[in-house]
Amino acid sequence: MTTTTYSALPIAPRALKDLRTTDDAGRPTTPFTTAESGSPLRCCLRRAEPGERIALVSYAPLRRWASEQGVDPGAYDEQGPVFIHAEECAGPDTDALPFTNSHRTVRRYSAEGRILGGRLVTEPAAIAQAFTEAFDDPAVELVHVRAVEYGCFLYEVRRDQEVRGD
């Protein structure tokens, strides 16, 4: 029997460095101090607290991944709004899956950057099952988790390793 493990990945430090200056739409980043809690930060996979310096930037996660892989995502390339810390942060402080308290879309992608399908997840407990189903398909290279309400990218999930057992 083979068990696949996976991890939620924040935006990579190199991309964050770029995004803190200019976003993926070519606009200059404009930090602000948040007065409220709740904005989902993609750099550390937690919600912002009042008084933190954050920025809302346009991010193209599949474009950046595809560029690293040397593939062209074609029409599947898209960009959308994400919140990040305005300055470097420590990143996630837990391995727990973030932002599971609402409806989510788990979108599957191939190694060529093409959408292979997706799943609407309406119960927080079902998100792990959605990842298992996605990665049971050997053609799935990665998945993106998106908010249903706004359609924005929350985080990427990739296979960590395959563990063989009896």
Secondary structure, 3 states (H helix, E strand, C coil): CEEEEEEEECCCHHHHHHHCCECCCCCECCCEECCCCCCEECCCCEECCCCCEEEEEEECHHHHHHHHHCCCCHHHCCCEEEEEECCCCCCCCCCCCCCCCCCEEEEEECCCCCEEEEEEECCHHHHHHHHHHHHCCCCCCEEEEEECCCCCEEEEEEEEEEEECC
